[in-house]
Amino acid sequence: MSKPAIVTADPWQRLQALTRARIALGRSGASLPTREVLRFGTAHAQARDAVHQALDVAALQADLENAGFASLAVHSQAADRSVYLRRPDWGRSLAPESTRLLREDAPTLWAPRPRLALVLADGLSSLATDSHGLHMLQALLPYFPDLRSQPVIVASQARVALGDEIGHLLGAEQVVMMIGERPGLSSPDSLGLYLTAGPRPGLTDAQRNCISNVRPEGLGYQDAARKLAFLIAGALKLGRTGVDLKDDSDTAAPLPAPSGLHSSLARL
Amino acid sequence: MNYACTLGLRRYVFPDLKTVLAKASPARSGDMLAGVAAASEEERMAARCVLADIPLARFLQEAVVPYEHDEVTRLILDSHVPAAFAPVAGLSVGEFRDWLLSDLADGPTLSALAPGITPEMAAAVSKLMRNQDLILVAAKCSVITRFRNTLGLPGRLAVRLQPNHPTDDARGIAASMLDGLLYGAGDAVIGINPATDSLPAITTLLHLIDDFREQYEVPTQSCVLTHVTNTVRAIEKGAPVDLVFQSIGGTEAVNRSFGVSADLLDEANIAALELGRGTLGDNVMYFETGQGSALSANAHHGADQQTLEARAYGLARRYKPLLVNTVVGFIGPEYLYDGKQIIRAGLEDHFCGKLLGLPMGCDICYTNHAEADQDDMDTLLTLLGVAGINFIIGVPGADDIMLNYQSTSFHDALYLRRVLDRRRAPEFEDWLERMNIADFGGNLLPQSEAQPLLALAGSL
């Protein structure tokens, strides 16, 4: 015996092929059907977990070592996630013991004044760092054969600008911050890549270049590596990063540049 | 003036009005981040006790942000209308709260009062009000605006249809737009946040919505939410611009960080008015705001974020906008930490805006790093519905795949219509009925392939 239809279906489900937006969901009366409440709840749960799960620093460092990258682990002044979320300023500066570590231990691992400092940071999604950080380094290897001799720093409770202090302490010419972006409902694992030339405390976001939404379903590792290599070379030539350095690596698909309140507020 | 009081064993002294306002504000993370919040609950109550006794007239003498340094302050004080202020000119902030709640303050009285109230007065009284006070007084205010339909009538609720797509794909946007219209959303505006600022892309989007609107004779307006300078360029190129959008804040410095000034907005306003595209009215501006924007631009002058938000409304009302949208939970937990703070801020913004005479809507929203979820949004949605909000946002399934945050869905609007009996803008309501999308009572009708909009969908 078939049940009567309780949920009103939308006869435009074929439009779902045109967008990832949640369209043609149907309705129970005027409300969201149970199926969709659960689908939304699951996506939100995954995004929340991505924000709150701590980066497994030891595991990431072990993976880095297996792949031939020496690394050091540092921590921002934000002691835990709850503080981190309330005090972005503390996420932008190093804890004193991490400053000491970079001053004392880094010179035993890497040559002074490295070309590049690479920072793998949790940001707002440790899932992104965990899933894509090492893959990104490996995708960069063809462009930078000496990448394994550059410093790799794993940073916890970090904001983008923490890379400035790290790069400055290492004396690096450029710093690449690979950091978990604010998770979207359908994208809990987006990695952001921020390139900053002449890193030092006090720089603003206008002095960096950003490649966003790095993940297999977004911008793939190979494409992201090509863009980053292009920007690194461009910054060397120009002598700086930021608004003057344009990403023309792929004129057919320029990086999005949203304006106004939303973009101003969406910064990490 | 002396700002001091004794509570229990302690004497509290505050140096100026700005400090009293900040310390009297309900707790929120952004004021703590700025270092302006009360240090204890008792200090917060001390500040409120002091604030309650401050004469409203004092706000015309002591600016929160210096007059000589800030064009928003100059605009607020220079446009103040003493005659409108007269009914409350002798009241303190505490007495003003009592007056607003009393039967003396009915709808017409509040409309007449608006030009006499400064944003700082509105913010001040809101800090003495509980959530139910903010709802009750806002519900007495009526702000009606018109372009191609009539928004803000009593018993009505409109929806901005927000069909965003991460790459501005025309077919993806059209799919979300059809979904929204078939759910009866879109009377406030069909408004796209573009992924790119390129002028050709923006012009393409403007034509996409406008061609559709013309073909189906939809009584609504369109907007591509790009920087005001882009919109002016689009107008110069002959693109079909209905509304001029801009994000604004409560200080000259935050507006500079947004790349705007009153002069620039004046110019854009005139350009849009000259097009004369509105059929029922000439409210041509659409503003978005949000508590915390000034601090995030390091442009807060030591004032609290709620007072600065109200000052943004002071700038907005210069332009008689069609829509003002406070994007309340987008900014993140360093400004509004959790559901409680987001809900309070949404009610404050709606109240202050309405008291100042603005057609307030709210993007009832949150990000995934805030301590909030759908239940919190349901609460704020319901409260703002009771408070008589002019419009809310409609995003497919509440999930904005371009801006990566959660807003309200088309279903959410239907829920509010049902429980509070809120109808759509009358012209849009008639159109939905003509299109067999909704019945006479505003309820959605089951759809079939015979639906003309689905014929369009077939061509996508």
Interface residues (C-beta under 8 A of the other chain):
Chain A: T8 D10 P11 W12 R14 L15 Q16 L18 T19 R20 A21 R22 I23 A24 L25 R27 G29 A30 S31 L32 E36 F40 G41 A43 H44 A47 R48 A50 V51 L85 R86 R87 P88 D89 L124 R182 P183 G184 L185 S186 S187 P188 P254 P256 A257 P258 S259 G260 L261 H262 S264 L265 A266 R267
Chain B: S29 M32 L33 P163 N164 H165 P166 T167 D169 R171 G172 I173 A174 A175 S176 L178 D179 L182 N193 P194 A195 T196 D197 S198 L225 T226 H227 N230 F245 Q246 S247 S257 F258 E288 T289 G290 G292 S293 S296 A297 V327 F330 I331 G332 P333 E334 Y337 T367 N368 H369 D373 Q374 V395 P396 G397 A398 D399 I401 L403 N404 Y405 Q406 S409 H411 L414 Y415 R417 R418 N443 L444 P446 Q447 S448 E449 Q451 L454 A457 L460
